Amino acid sequence: MPLLRLWAGLRRRRWRLAALRNRLVHVYDEIDDTRVHELLAAGLPDLDAFATALARLVR
């Protein structure tokens, strides 16, 4: 199934975004805004690709 392959292929990048989320929630007083921007800029296209594949699947 293409969606599962895509999700598995994004595993490392999903981990980075999850780690960022945890840091934002739990250690917000030590956030480096530049690093947050870099991680989001790199991670959002992956999430968009997954959302697009998921939308195609449910149509």
N, C-alpha and C positions, 0 to 999 in steps of 0.2 A: 504494500500500500504506500503510495507516494507521500502521503501526509506523515506517516510514521517514520519513513526514511528522512524526511525533512526535519522532523522533530528530533530524531536521534542525531542528525548531522549538526544541529544547533546546540547540542548538549553542553559543550564547553562554554559557549557564549551565553546560554541561559544561566549557567552557574555564575558567570560574572555579573549578570544583571541581578540575580537573586542575592548575591553577596553585596552588591551595591544597595539594594533595597534594605537589607538587614542593617547595613552600616548607617543608612539614612535614618532608620527608625530607632536604632539602639545607641548609636554613637554620634548623634547629630552635632555635637559640640566640637567634633574633630574633622569635619567635612572639608575637603579640598574642592572648591567649586570648579576649578579647572579639570580635575580628574573626573568629577561627576559629568561634566560636559563631554569629555572624551569618551567615557563609557556609554553614555546615552547616544551620542552620535554614532558610535560603532554598533550599538545593540538594537536601535530602533529599526533599521532596515531588516534585520533578522526577524524581529517580531512582526513586521509588516508582511514579510514573505510567508511566515507561518499563518497569519490571519487570512491572507489571500488564498492560500491553499485550503484552509479550513472552510472558507466561504464557498469555494468551488465545490468542495465535497458535499456540503449540505444543500446545495441548489437542486 
